[in-house]
Amino acid sequence: MSSNGMSADPDMIAYVGTQFRPIAQHLYDLGQGGEERLALLIAACGDDDMGREIREQLLPTAKIIEEAGGSIGAAVENTGNVMSALALQLKAMERNNAANIGHGFKR
C-alpha cells in the first residue's frame, strides 16, 4: 500500500477491465438498426412543407447521434482493453520486483 493509502491490485483491475466488454457490446447492440430508425424519422416527418422543414432540422442531429453510439461503444471497449493490459503490466512488474528482491537487488 502506498503512502496515500491506495494500492493497485492487478486482479481487481483485470476484473474491472472485463466488465467494460458487456457494456461495450450493449452499446454496439443499441447502435444496430440506426438506418431503420433514420428511415422511420424521415417517414414520420411526412412529405409536406412542414414535414420537409422538420426533417431538415432533425435529420443531421439524428445522424450524429446514431454515429456517436458506435464511437462510444468503441471507446468503452478500448477502456476495457487498456485496463486488462495495465493489469498484465502490473503483474509483470510485481514478478520482476519479487525476483529482484529474491536475488538481493534493492528497488
N, C-alpha and C positions, 0 to 999 in steps of 0.2 A: 504494500500500500504506500502511496506517495505521501509527501508531507501535507498535501491538501486534502487527504482523506479519500482520494479516488484511486481506483485501480482499474486496469484493463484485463478483463477475463476473456481470453480468446474464444473459449467455448460459448460464452454468452454472446459475444459479438457475432460469431458464426451463426448462432441460433437466430438472432435478430435479423441477420442478413437473409436467412431463408424465409423469414416472414414477409419480406418485400415481394417475393415471387408471386404468391397468390393475389396480392393487391395489384401488381402489375398485370397479371392475367385478367383480373376482373376489369381493369381499365381498358385493356385491349378488347375484351368481350363487349364492353359498353360502346366501343368505337365501331363495332360491326354494324352494318345497316345504315351507315351515315348517308349513303346515296339515296336510300329509300326514305329516310327522314327528310332530306332536302327535297325530294320529289313530292312528298306529302305537303311540305310547306308551300311549294310552288302551286300545287293543285288547290290547296286551301285558300290561297290568295285570289283565285279566280282570274278571269281574263278581261275584266272591265278596267276602266281607267284607274279606279281606286285600288283594285287588286294589283295592277301593274306597279303603282306607286308604293304600295305596301311591300311587294316583292322586292323592288329595287332598294328599299330601306333595310329589309330584314335579311335578304339572301347573303350579302357579303359577310355580315356578322355571323350568320348561321354556319357558313363555310369555315370561318376562322375557328369557331367553337368545335366543329367536327374535326378539323385538323389538329387542334390542340389536344384532344383526347389521346391520340396516338403518341404525341410527343411527351405527354405527361406519363403515360404508361412506360415509355422507353426510359425516361428519367428515373422512375421508381425502380424499374428493373436494374438499371445501371447502379443505383444506390445499393441494392442488394448484392450485386457482383463486387462492388468496391468493398463492402463490409466483409464479405467472405474472403476476399484477397487479403484484407487487413488482418483478419483472424489468422490466416495461414502465416503471414509475415510475423505476427507476434509470437506464434508458436515456435517458429524457426529461431527467433531471437531468444526465446526462453531456453530452447535446447542448446543454442550456442553459448549462452551465459552459463548454463549449468555445466556444460562441458569445460568451459574455460575455468570456472571456479574449481571443478574437479581436478583440473591439471595444475592448479596453483596460480592461475593468472588472476590478476585483480582487474576489476572493472575500471 
